Amino acid sequence: MTPGLIDSHTHFLGMGYSLTHLQLTDARTIADITKGLKDYITKRRVAKGKWVQGRQWDDQNLKERRYPTRHDLDPASPDNPVALTRICGHMIILNTRALEACGINRDTSNPPGGVVDKDERGEPTGVLRDARGLVTPHIPPPTHEELRQGIRDAVALAHRLGCTDITDCSRPDESAPHLSTKPYTDAHAENDLHLRCHVMTFYPREWSGDKWLTLGTLKIGIDGSAGAQTALMYEPYTNNPATRGVYVGDQERNKRVVAEQHAKGGQISIHAIGDRACTEAINRIEEALKKPRRDHRYRIEHFEYPTDADIERAKKLGIIASMQPNFVGEWGWPGGMYDSRVGPERMARGNPYRRLLDLGFHMPFGSDGMPFHPLYGIWSAVNHPQPKSRITVEEAVRCFTLEGAYVTREESIKGTIEPGKLADIAIFDGDLTGDWFKLKNADPATVERTKSEIKRKCAWMTILDGEIVHKA
């Protein structure tokens, strides 16, 4: 039995809505993707001209170890524009019909903080890195009811996993206006929000809310992702020496809104993955704190590759390290995505959970939807591919409970099981400190088998606010 699990970094609304999209988690070849696409269009009788969206493909799982292109997708989707989002959310693959619908051609320039890949002839390949703003305005937005149903579907999944509380980091902005706070506030007003939710925003605002729904965290981004080769690094990518990543978004705006949020008294959250991005994120917070504020609880999302000097700076400034351990479970093994992108030396110092805890960092855990599964996150932290960075089961559970409550200023009412706190509880049919999270050896076959086993596990019972919301 544990306190209800708290996932401190999700894209909950988008995840729930996209459950009806083409799911490509199990694709192991590009042919799997194209077959899945063709079958989806046929079985769902998708009308000609209607957009088809898919998600969760991962090039590191593909036999070809490359990104699909429009040339791969076109034969399977001659009559429909198609947009397939990589698992990281920072890359989209478009077919030719979609490129045409979005007006993307050889004359299209890279948007600020994004990249439109082109071939040797200067024609777009269909690969877009952190350039979603070129696409979203051309896809019909979901209806309000579709988004509300998306929340319901995502909540049901959370309950099955023992999760009673999430933070949605989707950061609605001009590139994704449908990912607003309105579906949450409407659900809350109608007593239809059966999960505790904290929702980040793109604009500065003061802290507000109650035990079910809170707002007041401004989220900005410095870089993209390692998988898309847009995480901002000091040194070139191992597999692509021509790039060191990119700044994502309007950095001058970021500086301005951080100052505004600091003045309002809300929380600041900054996405930073690469080592250079971590430096920049700390710089933003350090600049804001020149006007001191006690107990600010500012957070850096991901904080995957901080330098030694930046770890010390972050600790001194009281920055919270919001980490996603399932990343190392998915991509941190020898020969995996991190190894490919940044090489073994940088990979070895990435995601240093043990060191951060030993230094006294507050470290809430989240999943980022890759996949949404706190139990898999616990397994990944306990079995970190770098033994020096492993933490105990008890520590990992704390990162998914009390640390999650701390980051939203709610540690006095949740995060532990004790008198006077909210009755949010997860019960599991097994000993979490026993064999549940043990990895007998790290050979690839055992790793993959154990990962699959833990991803199939769920809670035996989930209690929210004293009521049973799930029972296996």
C-alpha positions in Angstrom: 0.0 0.0 0.0 1.3 3.5 -0.9 -0.1 7.0 -1.0 -1.9 7.6 -4.3 0.8 8.0 -7.0 1.4 11.5 -8.3 2.7 11.9 -11.9 4.3 15.3 -11.9 4.8 15.6 -15.6 2.2 14.5 -18.1 0.5 15.7 -21.2 -2.7 14.4 -19.8 -5.4 16.1 -21.9 -3.6 15.5 -25.2 -2.9 11.9 -24.2 -6.5 11.2 -23.4 -7.8 12.8 -26.6 -5.2 11.0 -28.8 -6.1 7.6 -27.5 -8.4 7.4 -30.5 -5.5 8.1 -32.9 -3.3 5.6 -34.6 -1.1 4.0 -31.8 2.3 3.0 -33.0 4.0 2.0 -29.7 4.5 -1.6 -31.0 5.9 -0.7 -34.4 9.3 -2.4 -34.9 9.8 -1.6 -38.6 8.8 1.1 -41.0 6.6 -1.4 -42.7 4.7 -1.9 -39.3 4.0 1.9 -39.4 2.8 1.9 -42.9 0.7 -1.2 -42.5 -0.8 0.3 -39.3 -1.6 3.5 -41.1 -3.2 1.7 -44.0 -5.3 -0.6 -41.7 -6.4 2.4 -39.6 -7.7 4.3 -42.7 -9.4 1.2 -44.0 -11.0 -0.2 -40.8 -12.2 3.2 -39.6 -13.4 4.1 -43.1 -11.6 7.5 -42.9 -13.1 9.8 -45.6 -10.9 11.0 -48.3 -9.2 14.3 -47.4 -9.7 13.9 -43.7 -6.6 14.2 -41.5 -5.1 11.0 -39.9 -3.1 11.5 -36.8 -0.8 8.9 -35.1 1.5 8.9 -32.2 4.1 7.0 -30.1 6.4 5.7 -32.9 10.1 5.5 -31.8 12.9 5.2 -34.4 15.0 3.4 -31.8 12.5 0.6 -31.8 12.6 0.3 -35.6 14.8 -2.2 -37.4 15.9 0.5 -39.8 17.0 2.9 -37.0 15.9 5.9 -39.0 13.0 8.4 -39.2 10.2 7.5 -41.6 9.7 10.0 -44.4 6.8 11.1 -46.6 8.0 8.6 -49.2 7.3 5.8 -46.7 3.9 7.1 -45.8 2.5 8.1 -49.2 1.7 4.6 -50.6 -0.3 3.8 -47.5 -2.2 7.1 -47.5 -2.7 8.5 -51.0 -5.9 10.3 -50.2 -5.4 11.6 -46.7 -3.1 14.1 -45.0 -1.2 12.3 -42.3 0.7 13.5 -39.2 2.6 11.0 -37.1 4.1 12.3 -33.8 7.3 10.7 -32.4 7.1 9.4 -28.9 8.9 12.5 -27.6 6.3 14.9 -29.0 9.1 17.0 -30.6 9.0 15.5 -34.1 6.2 15.0 -36.6 6.3 13.0 -39.9 4.0 14.3 -42.6 3.1 12.6 -45.9 3.0 14.6 -49.1 -0.7 15.4 -48.8 -0.1 16.9 -45.4 2.9 18.9 -46.6 0.7 20.3 -49.4 -2.2 21.1 -46.9 0.2 23.0 -44.7 1.9 24.8 -47.5 5.3 23.4 -46.7 7.6 23.1 -49.7 11.2 23.8 -50.8 10.7 27.5 -50.1 9.6 27.0 -46.5 12.1 28.4 -44.0 12.8 26.9 -40.6 10.5 28.5 -38.1 12.0 30.0 -34.9 13.4 27.1 -32.8 12.3 24.5 -35.4 13.7 22.5 -38.3 12.1 21.4 -41.6 14.2 18.6 -42.9 15.0 18.7 -46.6 16.7 16.3 -48.9 19.7 16.9 -51.2 17.4 18.5 -53.8 16.0 20.9 -51.2 12.6 19.2 -51.0 11.0 18.6 -47.6 11.3 15.0 -46.4 8.2 15.2 -44.2 10.3 15.3 -41.0 9.6 18.3 -38.8 11.5 18.9 -35.6 9.9 21.2 -33.1 7.9 22.8 -35.9 4.4 21.9 -34.8 3.2 25.4 -35.3 3.5 24.9 -39.1 1.0 22.0 -38.9 -1.5 22.5 -36.1 -3.4 25.4 -37.6 -4.3 23.2 -40.6 -5.7 20.3 -38.6 -9.3 20.7 -37.5 -9.2 21.1 -33.7 -11.0 18.6 -31.5 -14.4 19.6 -30.2 -14.9 20.5 -26.6 -16.7 17.3 -25.9 -13.9 15.2 -27.5 -11.5 16.9 -25.1 -13.8 16.3 -22.1 -14.0 12.6 -23.1 -10.3 12.6 -23.5 -10.0 13.6 -19.8 -12.4 10.9 -18.8 -10.5 8.2 -20.7 -7.1 9.4 -19.3 -8.6 9.5 -15.7 -9.7 5.9 -16.1 -6.2 4.9 -17.1 -4.7 6.8 -14.2 -7.0 5.0 -11.7 -6.0 1.6 -13.1 -2.3 2.5 -12.4 -2.8 3.7 -8.9 -2.4 7.3 -9.9 -4.6 9.9 -8.1 -2.9 13.1 -9.1 -1.3 14.5 -12.2 0.4 17.7 -13.5 -0.5 18.5 -17.1 2.5 20.2 -18.7 1.0 20.6 -22.1 1.5 24.4 -21.9 -1.2 25.5 -24.3 0.0 28.2 -26.7 -0.6 29.6 -30.1 0.6 26.3 -31.8 -1.9 24.2 -29.8 -4.8 26.5 -28.7 -7.1 23.5 -28.1 -5.0 22.3 -25.2 -6.4 25.0 -22.9 -7.4 24.9 -19.3 -11.1 25.1 -20.2 -11.8 21.4 -20.4 -10.4 21.0 -16.9 -12.2 24.0 -15.4 -15.5 22.9 -17.0 -15.1 19.4 -15.8 -14.3 20.7 -12.3 -17.3 23.0 -12.3 -19.6 20.1 -13.2 -18.1 17.7 -10.6 -16.7 15.6 -13.5 -13.0 15.8 -12.7 -12.3 12.5 -10.8 -8.6 13.1 -10.3 -6.5 15.8 -8.7 -5.0 18.0 -11.5 -2.5 20.8 -11.6 -2.4 22.4 -15.0 0.5 24.5 -16.4 -0.1 27.5 -18.6 1.7 29.5 -21.3 0.9 32.8 -19.7 1.9 34.3 -16.3 -0.8 33.9 -13.7 -1.2 33.8 -9.9 -1.6 30.6 -8.0 -5.2 29.5 -7.5 -7.4 26.4 -7.0 -8.6 23.8 -4.5 -7.8 20.2 -3.7 -9.1 19.1 -7.1 -7.7 21.6 -9.6 -4.9 24.1 -9.3 -3.4 26.6 -11.7 -0.5 28.9 -11.4 2.6 27.4 -13.1 4.1 29.1 -16.1 5.9 26.7 -18.4 8.5 27.8 -21.0 10.9 25.8 -23.1 14.6 26.1 -23.8 15.2 23.2 -26.1 13.6 20.1 -27.7 14.5 16.4 -27.2 17.5 14.2 -27.7 15.5 11.8 -29.9 14.7 14.6 -32.3 18.3 15.9 -32.0 16.9 19.3 -30.8 18.0 19.1 -27.2 20.5 21.9 -26.8 24.0 20.6 -26.2 27.5 22.1 -25.7 29.1 19.5 -28.0 27.8 18.1 -31.3 25.5 15.1 -31.5 27.4 11.8 -31.8 25.3 10.6 -34.7 25.0 14.0 -36.3 28.0 16.2 -35.8 26.4 19.0 -37.8 24.0 19.9 -35.0 24.2 20.7 -31.3 20.4 21.1 -31.0 18.3 24.2 -31.1 16.7 26.9 -28.9 12.9 26.2 -29.1 10.5 29.1 -29.0 10.9 32.9 -28.5 13.7 33.2 -25.9 13.2 37.0 -25.5 9.6 36.3 -24.7 10.7 33.6 -22.2 12.9 36.1 -20.3 10.0 38.6 -20.2 7.3 36.2 -18.9 9.6 34.6 -16.3 10.1 38.1 -14.8 6.3 38.7 -14.9 5.5 35.4 -13.3 8.1 35.9 -10.6 6.5 39.3 -9.8 3.0 37.6 -9.7 4.1 35.0 -7.2 3.3 32.0 -9.3 5.5 29.1 -10.1 8.0 28.9 -13.0 8.7 25.6 -14.9 11.4 25.4 -17.6 11.9 22.6 -20.1 15.6 21.8 -20.4 17.2 18.5 -21.5 20.6 19.2 -23.0 23.5 20.5 -20.9 23.5 23.9 -22.5 19.8 24.1 -22.1 20.1 23.3 -18.4 22.6 26.2 -18.1 20.2 28.5 -19.8 17.3 27.4 -17.6 19.3 28.1 -14.4 20.3 31.5 -15.8 16.6 32.4 -16.3 15.8 31.5 -12.7 18.9 33.1 -11.3 18.1 36.3 -13.0 14.5 36.3 -11.6 15.8 35.6 -8.1 17.9 38.7 -8.1 14.7 40.0 -6.6 14.7 37.4 -3.8 11.6 35.3 -3.1 11.4 32.7 -0.3 10.2 29.2 -1.0 9.7 29.8 -4.7 9.7 26.1 -5.7 10.7 26.9 -9.3 11.3 23.7 -11.3 13.3 22.5 -14.3 11.6 19.8 -16.3 13.8 16.9 -17.4 17.2 18.3 -16.3 18.8 15.3 -18.0 22.4 16.4 -18.7 23.4 19.1 -16.2 27.1 19.8 -15.8 28.7 19.4 -12.4 28.8 23.2 -12.0 25.1 23.6 -12.9 24.1 20.9 -10.4 25.8 23.0 -7.7 24.2 26.2 -9.0 20.7 24.6 -9.1 21.1 23.3 -5.6 22.2 26.7 -4.3 19.2 28.4 -5.9 16.7 25.8 -4.5 15.6 24.6 -7.9 13.4 21.5 -8.0 14.6 18.8 -10.5 11.4 17.4 -12.1 12.6 14.1 -13.6 11.1 11.4 -15.8 12.8 8.0 -15.0 11.0 6.0 -17.7 13.3 7.9 -20.2 16.3 5.9 -19.0 14.2 2.7 -18.9 13.3 3.2 -22.6 16.5 4.7 -24.0 19.4 4.5 -21.5 20.7 1.1 -22.2 23.9 0.4 -24.2 23.1 0.8 -27.9 19.9 2.7 -27.1 18.8 6.2 -28.2 20.9 8.1 -25.7 24.0 6.1 -26.7 23.3 6.9 -30.3 22.6 10.6 -29.8 25.1 11.7 -27.2 27.6 8.8 -26.9 28.6 6.7 -23.8 30.5 9.5 -21.9 27.6 12.0 -21.9 25.1 9.2 -21.4 26.9 8.0 -18.3 26.4 11.4 -16.5 22.8 11.8 -17.7 19.8 11.6 -15.4 21.8 11.5 -12.1 19.1 10.6 -9.7 21.3 9.2 -7.0 23.5 12.2 -6.9 20.6 14.7 -6.9 18.9 12.9 -4.0 22.2 12.7 -2.1 22.7 16.5 -2.5 19.2 17.1 -1.1 17.3 18.1 -4.2 13.5 17.8 -4.2 12.9 15.5 -7.2 9.3 14.8 -8.2 8.9 12.1 -10.8 6.7 12.1 -13.9 6.2 10.0 -17.0 5.8 12.6 -19.8 3.5 10.0 -21.3 6.4 7.9 -22.5 4.6 5.8 -21.5 2.2 7.1 -18.8 2.9 4.5 -16.2 4.4 5.5 -12.7 5.2 1.8 -11.9 7.4 1.7 -15.0 9.0 4.9 -13.8 9.8 3.3 -10.4 11.3 0.3 -12.2 13.4 2.5 -14.4 14.8 4.6 -11.5 15.6 1.5 -9.4 17.3 -0.2 -12.4 18.9 2.8 -13.9 21.3 1.6 -16.6 24.1 3.5 -14.9 24.4 1.7 -11.5 25.9 4.8 -9.8 22.6 6.6 -10.5 20.2 4.0 -9.1 17.9 4.7 -6.2 15.9 2.5 -3.9 12.3 1.4 -4.3 11.3 3.5 -1.3 13.0 6.6 -2.7 11.4 6.1 -6.1 8.0 5.8 -4.5 8.6 8.9 -2.5 9.4 10.7 -5.7 6.1 9.6 -7.1 4.2 10.6 -3.9 5.5 13.1 -1.4 7.8 14.9 -3.8 4.9 15.3 -6.2 2.9 16.9 -3.4 5.8 19.2 -2.5 6.2 20.6 -6.0 2.6 21.8 -6.0 2.8 23.1 -2.4 0.4 20.4 -1.1 2.7 18.3 1.1 0.6 19.2 4.1 -2.5 17.5 2.7 -1.3 14.6 0.5 1.7 12.5 -0.4 1.8 10.4 2.7 -0.7 8.2 4.5 -1.4 9.8 7.9 -4.3 11.3 9.9 -5.6 14.5 8.6 -4.4 14.0 5.0 -6.5 13.3 1.9 -7.5 9.7 1.7 -5.7 8.9 -1.6 -4.3 5.4 -1.6 -3.0 2.8 -4.0 -2.9 -0.9 -3.1 -0.9 -3.4 -5.1 -1.1 -7.2 -5.2 2.5 -7.8 -4.3 5.5 -6.6 -2.4 6.9 -3.5 -4.1 10.2 -3.9 -2.3 10.4 -7.6 -3.2 10.5 -9.0 -6.8 8.3 -6.5 -8.5 11.1 -4.2 -9.5 14.0 -6.5 -9.5 16.1 -6.9 -12.7 18.0 -10.1 -12.4 20.6 -9.2 -15.1 21.0 -6.5 -17.7 21.3 -8.6 -20.9 19.0 -7.1 -23.6 16.5 -10.0 -23.7 16.0 -9.9 -19.9 15.7 -6.1 -19.9 13.0 -6.1 -22.7 11.1 -9.0 -21.1 11.1 -7.3 -17.6 10.1 -4.0 -19.1 7.1 -5.7 -20.8 6.1 -7.4 -17.6 6.2 -4.2 -15.5 4.2 -2.3 -18.1 1.4 -4.8 -17.7 1.1 -4.3 -14.0 -1.5 -2.1 -12.4 -3.0 -1.4 -9.0 -5.2 -3.9 -7.3 -7.2 -1.0 -5.8 -7.2 2.8 -6.1 -8.9 5.0 -3.5 -9.5 8.7 -4.2 -10.8 11.0 -1.5 -11.9 8.0 0.4 -13.8 6.3 -2.4 -12.8 3.2 -4.4 -12.3 4.4 -8.0 -10.6 1.2 -9.3 -10.6 -2.4 -8.2 -8.9 -5.2 -10.3 
